């Protein structure tokens, strides 16, 4: 393998490590929220710095690669995609930490436990985790053919998110004193919905990397 | 304006170019890239008949400049070379003064009017971005100039006879980065008045200076498209492998 290819492989390996860590952060925030597990929530918060360090490292590695190798064609698209995916993964991890913080506060454990089922929190998380892992597979196999399937999961998440307002409204009418917890839950759901949007952005980057297609700002079915 | 039609070219039995068809638009910069021996310099030299000087070569097809096949018997090669100037890899000034180097082509073409020659020399040196550096030493030897200045002098010499096309065969490969940058800037400015075809081994240079890029391999034109497309998303795998350094 040429030096140039070794460096690109190293970039891929590093972004995969970061991806794995971010998936585990989302998985932990899921366990924390669904189980009311404050210790797990603390773990998520404690690992935030590692994700941030990865983000800085990816920026630096990509900058060096561009400066030293002046990549073009698929190599250029790969490096540009890795820079954007790294930034996006860091934001996803921030949302996971945000969710974990609400769990760690511990003051709404009962309300969260009571509403998680009607709000379909588990299904939302499953879709998010599936988007993250499927997009990682697409990236590594240099194949954006499953982009449509992955993006469909984001639409499912958005649907659950939209329905959540009605569910929460009904719940809060029964328990108006829990308005603070209701707001926290809305913000939690909003973070999950945003994670879905970021996963879609990753899929767009993979389509750019593998096929030089621009999906960004295009209407989706 | 420039066109190759079904061009095949042979050095003896060796076929250096294979069925090349290519149109080059006016006032554009076209970069020819490809591994050593791929035929890009041979192709470039066809357009001012430099290959005529090599024995035992043979051309099939047509090379058209200004709607005329330049290999027609009726074409005067000296006249052709006034229309199609050439700049080579290594600066090759004549052992004369800076002024006389630029004036040379004018005098050979019968212009002996002192005022007219002086004016054209100045215009050419200005166009070649060299005037400010040499205006006070026009009668000093061209060999006193740096390599980069000598190359711009050769460009001024080519421009003096008012060509329409400039062929450049790796014009910056022997120059330092500062001189290279000046040549590239010059190419940018010249394309408003001239059609430029440049052979380069430097991928970044091709990407920076050209509007269109042609990739040659083993005597064939593999891909010819807009430079931006070529360097972001080439159509052919061979092009991608070459420009990303996978082979070549």
Interface residues (C-beta under 8 A of the other chain):
Chain A: X2 X4 X5 X69 X70 X71 X72 X73 X74 X75 X76 X77 X212
Chain B: X203 X204 X207 X231 X232 X233 X234 X239 X240 X243 X244 X245 X246
